[in-house]
Amino acid sequence: MATFSVTRPRKSRTLTAVMALYLLYTLVPLAWLVINATKTQAALFSTSGLSFGGPFALFDNIAQTFTYNNGIFFRWLGNTLLYVVVGAGGATILATAAGYGLAKYRFPGRRAVFAVVLGAVAVPATALAVPTFLMFSKLGLTNTPLAIIIPSLISPFGLYLIWVYAADAIPDELLEAARIDGAGEFRIFLTVTLRQLVPGIVTVALFTMVQTWNNYFLPLIMLSEPKWYPLTVGLNQWSAQANGAGAQPIFNLVLTGSLLTIIPLVLAFLLMQRFWQSGLSAGSVKQ
């Protein structure tokens, strides 16, 4: 009679401690934000940052955030959604098409394109902000939504990610079979390729969405009218009201606005994580 031994998973106290510290490092700022968003302006400076104190003012703070300065928070939220939907969405589409083309087609200069993409990934966005501003200034596009949307359409990292993912996720035999059946290249891309690239596309979409949603420096130098500000620049403007001779601190609204700002990102990750999970095991089992 055969006997089977069950091997228990090995545990590492060091790794457990490191993960606990990382979890603490991640959750403490979030807890601080949630706790302080429930306080009034006066209670923020009279109570500890990690403990509740004073009257519970979360719902009052939310109401004031949406109505302060004629409800400009709604305008900033709409601007941010516009930049994310058009900019990050367009960047995802372009990265998907270009990454697939570079992965599955052979053409002269392909290696040079690869080198350029890698170089673009290594260049920080802040280093390109000033040259981009000078170029857009000559074109007369500063202080317009296009000054934020057009630079957001380019995602070298997203292109590289789709390139690498498509090279392994899409067998060449599958494409050849579709061509033999008479399908054109555009039809193959829409009906065959996109289904295989869903986990990669979702990953790029989330990266570009977070990058565009949290974009601060580019809108700061490109935009001068508050009506075009995204949430990042608008909330910083509210925070700056605490400085100067006629200071009007509204830190309770800044914190509440910051809390409201991260909710869409959290929801996006929760809704899209199933696409990641469906693609984690792709190619892990050899048939």
C-alpha positions in Angstrom: 0.0 0.0 0.0 1.5 3.3 -1.1 1.8 6.1 1.4 2.0 9.7 0.5 3.6 12.4 2.6 2.2 15.9 2.6 4.9 18.5 2.4 4.0 21.6 4.3 5.0 24.9 2.7 8.2 26.3 4.1 7.9 29.5 6.1 10.5 32.3 6.4 10.3 34.5 9.5 12.5 37.0 7.7 10.2 37.3 4.7 7.1 37.4 6.9 8.7 40.3 8.9 9.6 42.1 5.7 6.0 41.7 4.3 4.6 42.9 7.7 6.7 46.0 7.5 5.7 46.6 3.9 2.0 46.2 4.8 2.4 48.6 7.7 4.2 51.1 5.4 1.4 50.8 2.9 -1.6 51.0 5.3 -0.5 53.6 7.8 -0.7 56.6 5.3 -4.1 55.4 4.1 -5.3 55.0 7.7 -4.0 58.5 8.5 -5.9 59.9 5.5 -9.2 58.2 6.4 -9.0 59.2 10.1 -8.2 62.8 9.4 -10.8 63.2 6.7 -13.4 62.7 9.5 -12.1 65.7 11.5 -12.9 69.4 11.4 -10.3 72.0 10.6 -9.8 72.8 14.3 -9.6 69.1 15.3 -6.8 68.4 12.8 -4.4 70.4 15.0 -5.8 69.5 18.4 -5.8 65.7 18.1 -3.3 62.9 17.2 -3.0 62.1 13.5 -3.7 58.4 14.0 -6.7 58.7 16.4 -10.2 59.9 16.1 -11.1 63.1 17.9 -13.6 65.9 17.9 -16.9 65.7 16.1 -17.3 63.2 13.3 -17.3 65.5 10.3 -16.7 63.2 7.3 -20.1 63.8 5.6 -19.9 67.5 6.3 -16.4 67.6 4.8 -17.6 65.8 1.7 -20.5 68.2 1.3 -18.2 71.2 1.7 -15.6 69.7 -0.7 -18.2 69.5 -3.5 -19.7 72.9 -2.8 -16.6 75.0 -2.0 -15.7 77.7 -4.5 -18.9 77.1 -6.5 -18.3 73.4 -6.8 -15.0 73.6 -8.6 -14.1 70.2 -7.3 -16.6 68.7 -9.7 -14.9 70.6 -12.6 -11.5 69.2 -11.5 -12.9 65.7 -11.3 -14.4 66.0 -14.8 -11.1 67.3 -16.1 -9.2 64.4 -14.6 -11.7 61.9 -16.0 -11.3 63.5 -19.4 -7.5 63.3 -19.3 -7.6 59.7 -18.1 -10.3 58.4 -20.6 -8.8 60.1 -23.6 -5.1 60.2 -22.7 -4.7 56.9 -20.8 -7.2 55.1 -23.0 -5.5 56.4 -26.2 -2.1 55.4 -24.8 -3.4 51.9 -24.1 -4.8 51.5 -27.7 -1.6 52.8 -29.3 0.7 50.7 -27.1 -1.4 47.6 -27.8 -1.3 48.1 -31.6 2.4 49.1 -31.7 3.6 46.4 -29.2 1.8 43.7 -31.2 3.2 44.9 -34.5 6.7 45.0 -33.1 6.4 41.6 -31.6 4.9 39.7 -34.5 6.1 41.5 -37.7 9.7 41.7 -39.1 10.7 44.8 -40.8 13.9 46.9 -41.4 14.9 49.0 -38.4 13.1 46.8 -35.9 16.2 46.7 -33.7 16.6 50.4 -33.8 13.0 50.9 -32.7 13.6 48.5 -29.9 16.6 50.6 -28.7 14.6 53.8 -28.9 11.8 52.3 -26.9 14.2 51.1 -24.2 15.8 54.5 -24.1 12.4 56.2 -23.8 11.5 54.0 -20.9 14.7 55.1 -19.1 14.0 58.8 -19.5 11.9 60.2 -16.6 8.8 62.2 -17.5 9.9 65.2 -15.5 13.0 65.6 -17.7 10.7 65.9 -20.7 8.2 68.3 -19.1 10.1 71.6 -19.9 10.9 70.7 -23.5 7.3 69.6 -24.0 6.1 72.9 -22.6 8.3 74.9 -24.9 7.1 73.0 -27.9 3.5 73.3 -27.0 3.9 77.0 -26.3 5.1 77.6 -29.8 2.1 75.6 -31.1 -0.2 77.7 -29.0 -1.6 74.6 -27.2 -0.7 75.5 -23.6 -3.5 76.1 -21.1 -5.7 73.7 -23.1 -6.7 70.1 -22.5 -4.6 69.0 -25.5 -1.5 70.0 -23.6 -2.2 67.2 -21.1 -3.9 64.7 -23.4 -1.3 64.6 -26.3 1.7 63.8 -24.0 -0.4 61.2 -22.2 -0.9 59.3 -25.4 2.7 58.2 -25.5 3.6 55.3 -23.1 7.0 53.7 -23.9 6.7 51.4 -20.9 3.2 50.3 -22.0 4.5 49.6 -25.5 7.4 47.6 -24.2 5.1 45.6 -21.9 2.7 44.7 -24.7 5.7 43.9 -26.9 7.2 41.4 -24.5 3.8 39.9 -23.5 2.6 39.5 -27.1 5.8 37.7 -28.1 5.0 34.8 -25.8 1.2 35.0 -25.4 0.4 34.8 -29.2 1.8 31.7 -31.0 2.9 32.3 -34.5 1.1 29.1 -35.5 -2.2 30.7 -34.5 -1.6 33.7 -36.8 -0.6 31.5 -39.6 -3.8 29.4 -39.2 -5.9 32.5 -39.3 -4.1 33.7 -42.5 -4.6 30.3 -44.2 -8.4 30.6 -43.4 -8.4 33.9 -45.3 -8.4 36.4 -42.4 -6.8 39.7 -43.1 -4.2 41.2 -40.7 -6.7 43.8 -39.2 -9.3 41.1 -38.7 -6.7 38.9 -37.0 -5.8 41.7 -34.7 -9.4 42.4 -33.7 -10.8 38.8 -33.4 -7.8 36.7 -32.4 -5.0 38.8 -30.9 -7.0 41.1 -28.6 -8.5 38.2 -26.7 -5.0 36.8 -26.0 -3.7 40.2 -24.9 -6.4 41.0 -22.4 -4.2 40.6 -19.3 -1.4 42.7 -20.8 -3.9 45.3 -22.0 -5.5 45.6 -18.6 -2.0 46.0 -17.0 -1.1 48.8 -19.4 -4.4 50.4 -18.9 -4.1 50.5 -15.1 -0.5 51.8 -15.3 -1.4 54.6 -17.7 -4.5 55.4 -15.8 -2.7 55.7 -12.5 0.1 57.7 -14.2 -2.4 60.2 -15.8 -4.6 60.4 -12.7 -1.7 61.3 -10.5 0.1 63.5 -13.0 1.1 66.7 -11.3 4.1 68.4 -12.8 3.0 68.5 -16.4 -0.4 70.1 -15.7 1.3 72.5 -13.2 3.5 74.0 -16.0 1.1 73.6 -18.8 -2.1 75.0 -17.3 -2.7 78.5 -15.8 -6.5 78.6 -15.5 -8.0 76.7 -12.6 -10.9 75.6 -14.8 -8.6 73.2 -16.6 -6.8 71.8 -13.5 -6.9 68.1 -12.7 -7.5 67.1 -9.1 -3.8 66.9 -8.2 -3.1 70.5 -9.1 -6.4 71.8 -7.8 -6.0 70.2 -4.4 -2.5 71.6 -4.2 -4.0 75.0 -4.9 -6.4 74.6 -2.0 -3.5 73.5 0.3 -1.5 76.6 -0.8 -4.3 78.8 0.6 -2.9 78.3 4.1 0.1 80.5 3.2 0.4 84.2 2.9 -1.1 87.2 4.6 -4.7 86.4 3.8 -4.4 82.7 4.6 -7.6 80.6 4.6 -6.5 77.1 5.5 -9.0 74.4 4.5 -6.9 71.3 5.2 -10.0 69.3 6.1 -11.3 69.8 2.6 -7.8 69.0 1.1 -7.7 65.7 3.0 -11.3 64.8 2.2 -10.7 65.6 -1.5 -7.6 63.4 -1.5 -9.6 60.6 0.0 -12.3 61.0 -2.7 -9.6 61.1 -5.3 -8.2 57.6 -4.6 -11.6 55.9 -4.5 -11.9 55.6 -8.4 -8.4 54.1 -8.5 -9.2 51.5 -5.9 -12.4 50.6 -7.7 -10.6 50.3 -11.0 -8.1 47.9 -9.5 -10.8 45.8 -7.8 -12.8 45.6 -11.0 -9.9 44.7 -13.3 -8.0 42.3 -11.1 -9.9 39.3 -12.4 -8.4 39.9 -15.9 -4.9 39.6 -14.2 -5.9 36.4 -12.5 -7.2 34.9 -15.7 -3.8 35.5 -17.4 -1.5 34.5 -14.6 -1.5 30.8 -15.4 -1.4 31.3 -19.2 1.4 29.1 -20.6 2.2 27.6 -17.2 0.9 24.1 -18.1 2.5 22.3 -21.0 0.0 20.2 -23.0 
